[in-house]
Amino acid sequence: MWLRCGCPSRSVATSLRVLASPLRVLGLRRCNTAAFMPESAGFGGVSGRSGLQEFSVSSSESFWAAVARHRLSWIRPFTAVQDCDLSRGRIRWFEGGKLNVSVNCLDRHVHTCPDRVALIWERDEKGTEVRYTYRELLEMTCRVGNLLRRHGVKKGDCVTIYMPACPLAVASMLACARIGATHNVVFAGFSAEALADRIRDAQSSTVITVNQGVRGGKILELKKTVDTAVQSCPTVQQVFVAMRTGNPVAMTARDIAMEEEMLKEDVVCEPAAMNSEDTLFLLYTSGSTGKPKGLVHTQAGYLLYAAFTHRYVFNYHDGDVFGCMADIGWITGHSYAIYGPLANGGTTVLFESTPIYPDPGRYWDMVERLQINQFYGAPTAIRLLLRFGNEWVNKYDRSSLKTLGSVGEPINTEAWEWYYRVVGEERCPVVDTWWQTETGGICIAPKPSDPDAEIVPGMAMRPFFGIKPVLMDTEGKVISGNDTSGALCLAQPWPGMARTIHNDHQRFIETYCQPYPGYFFTGDGAYRSVEGYYQITGRLDDVINVSGHRIGTAEIEDAVNQCPAVAESAVIGYSHDIKGQGVFAFVVLKKNVDVEEADLSRQLNDIVSEKIAKHACPDFIQFVQRLPKTRSGKIMRRVLRKVVELDLDSLGDLSTLDDPAAVQEIIQGHRELLSK
Ligand code: AMP
């Protein structure tokens, strides 16, 4: 692995409301709006953070223009702030402007503070972290940029990155941005088939990977997975292979030894002048069909929104160490491990390991060792760690912590309170941040807020600047008033939102713009409390959220149905203590199939992990004679969910079922499965 020269490697309860202390409140009340947010200096008459929020929504163009001028470095200034029409799925920000994202993330900080640490790579092997300054990260990025250019990668080409969290992955992403290529990072836990699907859909001719990954002390054969994937990807012409471990791997004529070739490159690489709306990256995510969608994010709006939310939701200040635990393969890793912190000239931690390796104290040991100030993690990890007891936390000094963040799924009250009381010692606000791959950055979070404002456990609460959430009823009408629930939509565009689905704008329109014309539909349901705070209640579509990873039930069904013994299947999510949601598969076998159920279960798990990823494997498989269907043949998942939740009193109206007896059979089979 590319190490810097001579680097030493060691170098929904509402009962509890958290209020700032009265003294702090008085002190902060006096501070003026421009001191809190320098971007707001020209917003005459706007005072307080609530005033800023109102202004950001009612005068969205003035607001975002000021923020964009202040926070980004432009090669050419933009001439129009926005040109958006949500009903047509047309979203454009800062047109006429030119900039380079890598210059914004690196060069401008190299000018002012070249030796500031940009990245701390927290390697899988505890205590072997490596630090990279802004100067070093820029040099590495330039070498990769020149290497890609020398190998024919041009503006607009798509480079697929299949790597663990490591500095070369970051440099590869930034190198794409530097030369105007699009990156497509695929989570390194995805199988060869899932990777191949994404490479083909993105029409990538270049892939970057590592010989092997290391996670939780285990070796992952990433290069071998790429070898298998590219066999079915005729577009791929070259694969760059970096060395994460010392073990050699078989190289083919298509493969290029990355570090060796990088040494031949110059440390200066001319940045491309990119239009604001040129594509920065694709990121695939699951929807309610079997085909993952490649969401498209563009240059200026995405970067601005990632940087701005990073600064204000987490109260990030110069000199802070920001620790986002997400892998680079997810949007959280993109926005808050890389783009947001680097655009702000921050120091960011890249975490390669797992929360329990080598022991359940890993996170807090790291907080002490790296002096992390903002810690951003997932509820599934918090739930897992709280089971190991407080001693793993208390062993380490966490006095550096100032803010705790949560993302990816609802955080239950028990986990929230443990996070707040035990991890944060009741000193640090917990920000439960709601957002999605589609939104590019955080849209609802308790902070920023007025200084004396409360934080309610387990609630994302307040819209961020420029975000206007609305709830819709089943007839598509906006619900007014509080203490009410509905489909969560965002009523006006914001710079960070995805622009389209790669190669399928019609699907973008149908999924996000058509359900509630004129609004962006998030796919989530939400509750608005008496006080007007938002709480996310979960997905409204057939998407489940396993340990914060979004998976379409249709994707899993497609994989299960490929088993020759399977006639059909229905997959649902159910409540799981650690993972948030688990996967439950109901499977109908073909007639005359004579295989042991245990063998079949193993086979099905193998297929799902081969076609998608291990995290998508069913936790339970129930073999049934038939599935409950309507007369028109639609599977009644609602009924299956009730069976799994053991909520048999509210199965609802079964009269529309083609064969109501199917439900009784399933209930009986479910009892037998649980008693095994
Ligand atoms: P992804 O695009 O993979 O990040 O998944 C986004 C989905 O995760 C959202 O649509 C929500 O269903 C869920 N999600 C993310 N953050 C939160 C949160 N703070 N509270 C509740 N659900 C969340």
Residues whose N, C-alpha, C, O or C-beta is under 5 A from the ligand:
A	BS01	AMP	S406 V407 G408 E409 P410 D432 T433 W434 W435 Q436 T437 E438 T522 D524 I536 R539 G548 R550
